[in-house]
Amino acid sequence: MIEWGRWCLKINDIGIIKQKILDTGTIYKILDSLGCEKIDKVSNRFEAQLPDNFNSNNNRSVQVYENEHLTSVIRSRGVKGDIFTLVAYLMTESNDEQYLNKQLHKSKKKILDILGWNSSDFKSDDDNVIHNVWLKELKDKRSKEFDLSKIEPNQVLPESILNGLVNYPHINFIEDGIMWQTQREFEIGYDLQSERITIPIRDKNGCLIGIKGRATKDEDSKNFKYLSLYNFHKSKNWFNLYRSLPSILENNEVICFESEKACLKSYQMGVYNTVSQMGSSITKIQAEMLKRISPNLKIILGYDQDIDIESVKQMAKVFGSYDNLYGIIDTKGLLDEKMSPVDKDFQTFKTLYSHHCFKIPL
């Protein structure tokens, strides 16, 4: 019988284990070994159905994101945390947060057992230092992490894929203030099969790498407003970068939005130096891509109205000690709830840009 104390890893080891899971691509194996079904890779996350004994037929209930935290949720059960929280829930069927936190060591033991890893690879014999071999591997990886030339790019898709879509502006976007000509410029279309508005995603060279679909029906919007109809790694790309790069270089400034639609709206306002992170967070690769564009590039984070100051500060940490970083923060309530800085009108955006753009750290 294994002594439980031998498996009690330090809190610091959690991050090391997560990194190794990412490096070895073993999220699928963990989900499969735990009995999850219909496991699928969707953009930057894995989705699956809960095991049979949970009596769930939702094949998107379990979600594990490929980020440094391995953020995990069980949508149908209201469970949120990381992959250790997920494992604890599947082992105990409890959604009590405090109870799940107490199962951390059992979760780690389960993951190590599934992957055939030894606890000694993550801590030394004196229990004070992480095992030198794995630490060296991690440090070596981090030292090369931002050699962008060695980052495997997204796969380029044939342009003929667009021929299978209805290449025509959509009324929903027009009602949302995005004009016909703007939709044409950004190749907005419609997919008959999924009944979603299509947004082609191109890399920094203008090559087609993916297509996102935006829900047009209320019932779809409640679960997945956006889905990748052709998968791609969002973590390695900025939406609109290839189109906006000349303006970014001319102004030595880039404005980063959460959504793709914000780039469309800013474009028709005559503001061309914008990109979208395509989600709620910026990855380290995305941050480095911007920092490499030009010396001392001014980077402005234009988050939605519901993102508070503390959240902006936390998300900005991905840029490290970068000195020319700013955030547009609506401190006067100029925007309605969940609006982006360009969702109202040009005058509101101009006011936010001119008077509510603060240097980070705040």
Number of C-alpha atoms within 10 A of each C-alpha: 3 6 7 10 8 11 17 17 20 15 10 12 18 16 14 18 19 19 17 14 20 16 11 9 12 14 19 18 15 20 26 16 12 17 14 20 20 14 19 15 14 17 19 16 18 19 26 24 23 25 18 11 9 10 9 12 14 15 16 20 17 25 27 24 20 20 17 15 16 21 18 24 21 22 14 12 13 9 19 16 17 18 24 25 25 24 23 23 22 20 15 11 14 14 18 10 13 9 13 23 15 12 17 19 20 18 22 23 19 18 21 16 13 16 15 9 13 12 19 15 16 22 22 13 9 7 14 10 14 21 16 13 10 17 16 12 12 15 11 11 12 11 10 11 14 15 11 14 7 9 12 8 14 19 14 14 16 10 10 8 13 18 8 10 16 15 17 15 23 20 13 11 16 13 9 11 15 22 17 15 11 16 22 13 11 19 16 21 21 22 17 11 7 14 14 22 26 28 23 21 25 22 22 18 9 13 17 20 22 23 21 21 23 22 20 18 11 9 10 15 12 9 11 12 15 19 18 18 19 16 18 23 16 22 21 22 24 24 25 23 22 15 19 19 20 13 16 23 14 9 13 17 21 23 23 25 26 21 18 21 21 23 25 24 25 23 19 16 14 9 16 22 24 27 30 23 22 20 13 12 15 22 18 18 20 18 22 18 16 20 17 11 15 12 8 14 20 20 23 22 24 27 25 24 19 15 16 13 14 10 11 21 14 10 14 21 15 17 19 10 11 17 14 15 18 21 24 26 24 25 12 8 9 15 21 14 11 12 15 24 28 25 20 15 14 17 11 15 21 13 14 21 19 11 12 17 17 16 14 18 16 10
